[in-house]
Each structure stands twice: as C-alpha cells, then as structure tokens.
Amino acid sequence: MKLPLFVQQEVDQIYAQMSPERIRVGVLLSQQEAYNTKAVLLQGSVVSVVSLDEMDEQTVSTWFLNLPTTVETTASATYFYLKDRMGTEILVKYPADLDVCAGDSVTLAGMFSAHGITVQSKGLLWTKQEEVVNALGEPFVGAVTVENHTKQKLDYIRQNP
C-alpha cells in the first residue's frame, strides 16, 4: 500500500522503536512466558469486533485559585479477535475507534500481554514466582498499528514528539 511520505516515516519510526517479531498466533499463545510484554507482528483475519466508548472522571486543577475539580472524559477502544491461517484466535485491543469488520484481512504490530501464566524471577539469593493476570482476563495484543488489507487502510497511534 502506498502511503504519504510523512505517514511512512512515522510508521517506520514506530517499527524501529518497537522492533516487533513476526510470529504466528498459535506460537505466541503456546510460549506466553517468552513473549509477555514484547512487541509482536501478527497477520490474520478479523473474526468479531466490538467498539466501546468508556466514561471516566479525572480530577484537574482550575485556573481560579488552583482548586481541584472533577471532569468527565471519554475514551474509545476497539476489541476484536484475530484468527491466523491455522484457526487460532487472539484478542486484540486498539485504543481508539478502528474501522474493521469481520472477515477483513489485517496485519498488526503491538505489545503482547500474557494471562494466567506463572513467571519466575531470580535474584542473587532469592527466587520469586508470580502469576501474570491482566484486566481483560485472557491473553491479548495491544495494537499500535493495524493495516487493513481488505480496505487498503492503515490506522496507527500517533506519538507526539
């Protein structure tokens, strides 16, 4: 897909910073310990999509006497299952609205978050085991870039310098 030069430069910079490893979904799920919090590059088709708008409250200071006040904020997120060629599925979270439909062919780069595994950390005189759990209740990929081959469209999270 041909992209405008400034977009191609931003996407190249994202890939250079992340250095995602191309991997199949089945391998990723079977080796969660090795890939937890690592950048991955996945390809597959979208199975089902849910877009959410979440309300939240933030406390900010006002210009008058610097008094705190509470304001409501909204955040959008898109969740979908990605299925690879072998039929294995993984949950994907994109932290904004995303124009994808079931059946779309996509390639995405993001950070993998494991769930329900035990990770062992070793120190000089100690060994610690802890169970990795995340808020979504299953392993997922937090997508940073999503290239939709079906719609010839690229969505990415822009980083402000």
C-alpha positions in Angstrom: 0.0 0.0 0.0 1.4 3.4 -1.0 1.4 5.9 1.9 2.2 9.6 2.1 5.8 10.2 2.9 5.2 11.7 6.4 3.0 8.7 7.3 5.5 6.2 6.0 8.2 7.9 8.1 6.1 7.8 11.3 5.2 4.1 10.8 8.9 3.3 10.0 9.8 5.1 13.3 7.2 3.1 15.3 8.6 -0.2 13.8 12.2 0.9 14.6 11.3 1.7 18.2 9.2 -1.4 18.8 11.2 -4.0 16.7 8.3 -6.4 16.6 8.9 -10.0 15.9 6.7 -11.7 13.3 5.0 -14.7 14.9 2.0 -16.9 14.4 -0.8 -16.7 17.0 -0.5 -20.3 18.0 3.2 -20.0 18.8 2.5 -16.8 20.7 -0.1 -18.4 22.9 1.9 -21.5 23.5 5.0 -19.5 24.5 3.4 -16.8 26.6 6.2 -16.6 29.1 8.8 -15.8 26.4 6.7 -13.1 24.7 5.0 -11.4 27.7 5.3 -7.6 27.2 7.2 -8.0 24.0 6.4 -6.4 20.6 4.9 -8.8 18.1 3.7 -8.6 14.5 0.7 -10.7 13.6 -1.3 -11.4 10.4 -4.8 -12.9 10.1 -8.4 -12.1 9.6 -10.9 -10.4 11.9 -13.5 -12.7 13.5 -15.7 -10.3 15.5 -15.5 -6.6 16.5 -16.7 -4.6 19.5 -16.2 -0.8 19.8 -16.6 0.8 23.2 -16.8 4.3 24.5 -15.9 4.5 28.1 -16.7 7.3 30.5 -14.1 8.2 33.2 -13.6 11.0 35.7 -10.4 13.0 36.1 -9.5 15.5 38.7 -7.9 18.6 37.4 -6.9 22.0 38.8 -8.8 25.1 37.7 -7.3 28.4 36.8 -9.1 30.2 39.7 -7.3 29.6 43.0 -5.9 26.4 41.6 -8.9 24.4 43.1 -9.3 20.8 42.0 -12.4 20.0 40.1 -13.7 16.7 38.6 -14.4 16.5 34.8 -15.8 13.6 32.8 -13.7 12.2 30.0 -14.4 9.7 27.3 -12.2 7.2 25.7 -12.8 4.9 22.8 -11.4 1.4 22.2 -12.0 -1.3 19.7 -11.7 -5.0 20.6 -11.6 -7.8 18.0 -10.5 -11.4 17.7 -7.7 -12.1 15.1 -7.6 -15.6 13.6 -4.5 -16.8 11.8 -4.3 -19.3 9.0 -4.2 -22.2 11.4 -7.5 -21.1 13.0 -6.1 -19.9 16.3 -7.6 -16.7 17.7 -6.3 -14.0 20.0 -8.0 -10.9 21.4 -6.7 -7.5 20.1 -7.3 -4.2 21.8 -6.8 -1.0 19.8 -7.1 2.2 22.0 -9.3 4.2 19.6 -12.1 3.7 17.1 -11.0 1.3 14.3 -12.7 0.7 11.0 -12.6 -3.1 10.8 -15.3 -5.7 10.0 -15.5 -9.4 10.4 -13.6 -11.1 7.5 -11.1 -8.2 7.0 -7.5 -9.3 6.4 -5.1 -7.3 8.7 -1.5 -7.1 9.8 -0.9 -5.6 13.2 2.0 -4.6 15.4 1.6 -4.3 19.2 2.6 -5.4 22.7 1.6 -8.8 23.9 0.1 -9.2 27.4 0.0 -12.8 28.8 -2.6 -14.1 31.2 -2.8 -17.0 33.5 0.9 -17.9 33.4 3.5 -18.2 36.2 6.6 -16.1 35.7 9.8 -16.8 37.7 12.2 -14.1 38.6 15.6 -14.9 40.1 17.8 -12.7 42.2 21.2 -13.4 43.7 19.7 -15.1 46.9 16.0 -15.4 46.1 13.6 -16.8 43.6 10.1 -15.3 43.1 7.2 -16.8 41.3 4.1 -14.7 40.4 1.1 -15.3 38.3 0.5 -12.9 35.4 -3.0 -11.7 35.1 -4.4 -8.8 33.1 -7.7 -6.8 33.2 -9.2 -8.5 30.1 -9.0 -12.0 31.6 -7.2 -13.6 28.6 -4.0 -13.1 26.6 -4.2 -10.1 24.2 -2.3 -7.8 22.0 -2.4 -4.0 22.5 -2.2 -2.9 18.9 -0.2 0.2 17.9 -0.6 -0.2 14.1 -3.3 -2.0 12.1 -3.0 -2.4 8.4 -6.3 -3.4 6.8 -5.5 -5.2 3.6 -9.2 -5.6 2.7 -9.9 -1.9 2.8 -6.4 -0.7 1.9 -6.3 1.4 5.1 -3.7 1.9 7.8 -4.5 3.0 11.3 -1.8 3.8 13.9 -1.4 5.5 17.2 0.5 8.7 16.6 3.1 9.7 19.2 3.6 13.3 19.9 7.2 14.4 19.9 
